[in-house]
Amino acid sequence: MTFRAPVSEYEFLLNNVVGYGDVSATDRFAEAPSDVVSAILNEAGKMCDEVLAPLQRNGDLTPAYLENGVLRTSPGFADGFKAISEGGWIGMSAPEEYGGMALPLTVATAVNEMMAGACLSLQLAPLMSQGQIEALEHHASDAIKELYLPKLITGEWSGTMNLTEPQAGSDVGALSSKAEPNGDGTYAVTGQKIFISWGDNDFCENVCHLVLARLPDGVPGTKGISLFLVPKFLPDADGKPGKANDLKVVSLEHKMGLHGSPTCVMQYDGATGWLVGEEHGGMAAMFTMMNNARLGVGGQGVGAGEGAYQHALVYALERKQGKTASGSIVDHADVRRMLMEMKADLFASRAILLACAQAIDMQTATGEKDWAARAAFLTPIAKAFGTDTGIRISETGVQVHGGMGFIEESGAAQYYRDVRVTAIYEGTNGIQSMDLVARKMMDGGETAFALIDEIEERAERARATHPNMAESVWQACESLREATEWLVAQEDIQDRFAGAVPYLRAFARVLGGHYHLAAAMADQGGPREKLARFYITRMLPEHASLLAHAQAGAGGTFALSLDELAG
Ligand SMILES: Cc1cc2nc3c(=O)[nH]c(=O)nc-3n(C[C@H](O)[C@H](O)[C@H](O)COP(=O)(O)OP(=O)(O)OC[C@H]3O[C@@H](n4cnc5c(N)ncnc54)[C@H](O)[C@@H]3O)c2cc1C
């Protein structure tokens, strides 16, 4: 299956929908105007199409494995990682002083998504390094930054993120890994971590683990957690990988999908580590990495959705069944419905992803608190809606294939199996939704209402050219406003939590209408206007049932006793 990175889609979105011009108009990002970004996207797209996409099946058919304690990666993955490193794609938004390109995160987000569409399991490796680079940049000592950042950015070394333990998943504060001061400025880290993505590989000369652990005087819960950098090989006096550290990969998980990405059980036995950030300030440092990773994982969902869509379209164009104008199933109305829904939701989720990245760039460039609030608000939506969309599209992709979708040789199922985990890791989508209706509404809904106002303003402007579509978006937005008012008025947080998932999805649906409307205005008479009409007429109305669900409170969800649930 050939993959074509959606470069022109990105160009259109950046230039017409999410206001990339505001980013490149800042001093901070003045060196990345639209034409430069186009050149970058084209270059990255070429690598995705030619180098990464051919590796996608390898990861599934020949997963990573352990051989006498040595991790062997899937065929071709070492070359793929080399191409990503040599292209500079790991350090796209990293500081120039350490060898990065200092590009806007908006551009990095687009490139990450294209790489995910080409080969999701390999793309997770640079994504992990990018998160680590950002955490070190903001929280590590100068000595650590000088030694580690250039090597992580060139891809000579790779990064991982170690939070999860058997008893500490969503509840990170329950972790029991320990760190004892060695008396020389280093710490001895001991504990077991599970589900560690790319916990090892055979293509980087060192693997650097960011590990959450508790110091002897660390209080229980998240407040007592510290963050440590624990490399596989201890750097020698010249900064080269030296003695092996006291850590190992115990085993690899057998997973539903994403087989090319080794998911490791890691054992630390008094391994030497360096503190990153403050003592007991581990969660603050880790949040830097997690926010970056949440946006990145949202992009994984959209990317995988793109791959699944392209795969399904090729099949639909070739498969002959029944009488249609073209002779192929693509002209059956129900198959068209599936393809249109896939395409319309890809557009919506990609626009939300980019809008979130754009807000982060504006926050970086201006330091304005409104941009910070907008970025924080959009992050859980970009993560949850991006990944749910990838899952839904890849599941629909299986359906487009009919029986062949259920047969592994067609490759349709791989997209679904691979992307399924994205709704689970980096904070499940349930946890993202709770974050949206609780922490992100601690301002009494101010950030949400500012965004709602903006959506309505665009709808008002669109009335002149697209009265029906504009009215639908405006009405949906009013319903969203009422639901948001209801949510912030609830005193019992359980009443918010019970409807958090449908609320997040409804918000994303309305945002999708907002961005589709912008596309329609920019492409009057063109295909994007037609796609917008499809979305606004047929998919946006879903917001109504979602909002009814969101405002129903917790009572109903607890209506059945545990016995009745089992009965
Ligand atoms: C392939 C893969 C790769 C991974 N990579 C990494 C990695 O690199 N590093 C790392 O540290 N971890 C990694 N993880 C772990 C991942 O982040 C966790 O699986 C995830 O955070 C969920 O934790 P859990 O599995 O313990 O589920 P649980 O926390 O047990 O959740 C089970 C269910 O309960 C819900 N739930 C839990 N708590 C609450 C709550 N307070 N309110 C409402 N609902 C709740 C969840 O939403 C979920 O539906 C990976 C996992 C997988 C499968």
The ligand as an SDF file (V2000), in Angstrom:
LIG
                    3D

 53 58  0  0  0  0  0  0  0  0999 V2000
    1.1990    0.0690   24.3160 C   0  0  0  0  0  0  0  0  0  0  0  0
    1.3260    0.9160   25.5450 C   0  0  0  0  0  0  0  0  0  0  0  0
    2.3760    1.8130   25.6380 C   0  0  0  0  0  0  0  0  0  0  0  0
    2.5400    2.5810   26.7970 C   0  0  0  0  0  0  0  0  0  0  0  0
    3.6270    3.4150   26.9110 N   0  0  0  0  0  0  0  0  0  0  0  0
    3.9010    3.9750   28.1180 C   0  0  0  0  0  0  0  0  0  0  0  0
    5.1290    4.6700   28.3400 C   0  0  0  0  0  0  0  0  0  0  0  0
    5.9520    4.8180   27.4390 O   0  0  0  0  0  0  0  0  0  0  0  0
    5.3860    5.1560   29.5870 N   0  0  0  0  0  0  0  0  0  0  0  0
    4.5090    5.0130   30.6140 C   0  0  0  0  0  0  0  0  0  0  0  0
    4.8040    5.4580   31.7190 O   0  0  0  0  0  0  0  0  0  0  0  0
    3.3100    4.3770   30.4370 N   0  0  0  0  0  0  0  0  0  0  0  0
    2.9950    3.8570   29.2220 C   0  0  0  0  0  0  0  0  0  0  0  0
    1.8060    3.1880   29.0360 N   0  0  0  0  0  0  0  0  0  0  0  0
    0.8670    3.1040   30.1360 C   0  0  0  0  0  0  0  0  0  0  0  0
   -0.3820    3.9370   29.9170 C   0  0  0  0  0  0  0  0  0  0  0  0
   -0.0830    5.2930   30.0350 O   0  0  0  0  0  0  0  0  0  0  0  0
   -1.4450    3.4370   30.9240 C   0  0  0  0  0  0  0  0  0  0  0  0
   -1.8650    2.1610   30.4730 O   0  0  0  0  0  0  0  0  0  0  0  0
   -2.6050    4.3840   31.0290 C   0  0  0  0  0  0  0  0  0  0  0  0
   -2.2210    5.5880   31.6520 O   0  0  0  0  0  0  0  0  0  0  0  0
   -3.7750    3.7900   31.8230 C   0  0  0  0  0  0  0  0  0  0  0  0
   -3.3480    3.2170   33.0300 O   0  0  0  0  0  0  0  0  0  0  0  0
   -3.7920    1.7240   33.3700 P   0  0  0  0  0  0  0  0  0  0  0  0
   -3.4180    0.8570   32.2190 O   0  0  0  0  0  0  0  0  0  0  0  0
   -3.2460    1.3450   34.6970 O   0  0  0  0  0  0  0  0  0  0  0  0
   -5.3610    1.7570   33.4390 O   0  0  0  0  0  0  0  0  0  0  0  0
   -6.2150    2.1400   34.7290 P   0  0  0  0  0  0  0  0  0  0  0  0
   -5.6900    3.3770   35.3470 O   0  0  0  0  0  0  0  0  0  0  0  0
   -6.3620    0.9390   35.5790 O   0  0  0  0  0  0  0  0  0  0  0  0
   -7.6180    2.4900   34.0570 O   0  0  0  0  0  0  0  0  0  0  0  0
   -8.6360    1.5040   33.7790 C   0  0  0  0  0  0  0  0  0  0  0  0
   -9.9200    2.2600   33.4030 C   0  0  0  0  0  0  0  0  0  0  0  0
  -10.3590    3.0370   34.5280 O   0  0  0  0  0  0  0  0  0  0  0  0
  -10.4540    4.4030   34.1700 C   0  0  0  0  0  0  0  0  0  0  0  0
  -10.0270    5.2220   35.3040 N   0  0  0  0  0  0  0  0  0  0  0  0
   -8.9020    5.0950   36.0390 C   0  0  0  0  0  0  0  0  0  0  0  0
   -8.8480    6.0570   36.9660 N   0  0  0  0  0  0  0  0  0  0  0  0
   -9.9410    6.8170   36.8140 C   0  0  0  0  0  0  0  0  0  0  0  0
  -10.4570    7.9680   37.4590 C   0  0  0  0  0  0  0  0  0  0  0  0
   -9.8100    8.5790   38.4510 N   0  0  0  0  0  0  0  0  0  0  0  0
  -11.6360    8.4580   37.0390 N   0  0  0  0  0  0  0  0  0  0  0  0
  -12.2980    7.8880   36.0290 C   0  0  0  0  0  0  0  0  0  0  0  0
  -11.8640    6.8120   35.3630 N   0  0  0  0  0  0  0  0  0  0  0  0
  -10.7030    6.2710   35.7650 C   0  0  0  0  0  0  0  0  0  0  0  0
   -9.5670    4.5860   32.9490 C   0  0  0  0  0  0  0  0  0  0  0  0
   -9.9870    5.6680   32.1480 O   0  0  0  0  0  0  0  0  0  0  0  0
   -9.7340    3.2390   32.2510 C   0  0  0  0  0  0  0  0  0  0  0  0
  -10.8680    3.2480   31.4460 O   0  0  0  0  0  0  0  0  0  0  0  0
    1.6020    2.4580   27.8600 C   0  0  0  0  0  0  0  0  0  0  0  0
    0.5180    1.5840   27.7410 C   0  0  0  0  0  0  0  0  0  0  0  0
    0.3920    0.8110   26.6170 C   0  0  0  0  0  0  0  0  0  0  0  0
   -0.7640   -0.1520   26.5440 C   0  0  0  0  0  0  0  0  0  0  0  0
  1  2  1  0
  2  3  1  0
  2 52  2  0
  3  4  2  0
  4  5  1  0
  4 50  1  0
  5  6  2  0
  6  7  1  0
  6 13  1  0
  7  8  2  0
  7  9  1  0
  9 10  1  0
 10 11  2  0
 10 12  1  0
 12 13  2  0
 13 14  1  0
 14 15  1  0
 14 50  1  0
 15 16  1  0
 16 17  1  0
 16 18  1  0
 18 19  1  0
 18 20  1  0
 20 21  1  0
 20 22  1  0
 22 23  1  0
 23 24  1  0
 24 25  2  0
 24 26  1  0
 24 27  1  0
 27 28  1  0
 28 29  2  0
 28 30  1  0
 28 31  1  0
 31 32  1  0
 32 33  1  0
 33 34  1  0
 33 48  1  0
 34 35  1  0
 35 36  1  0
 35 46  1  0
 36 37  1  0
 36 45  1  0
 37 38  2  0
 38 39  1  0
 39 40  1  0
 39 45  2  0
 40 41  1  0
 40 42  2  0
 42 43  1  0
 43 44  2  0
 44 45  1  0
 46 47  1  0
 46 48  1  0
 48 49  1  0
 50 51  2  0
 51 52  1  0
 52 53  1  0
M  END
$$$$
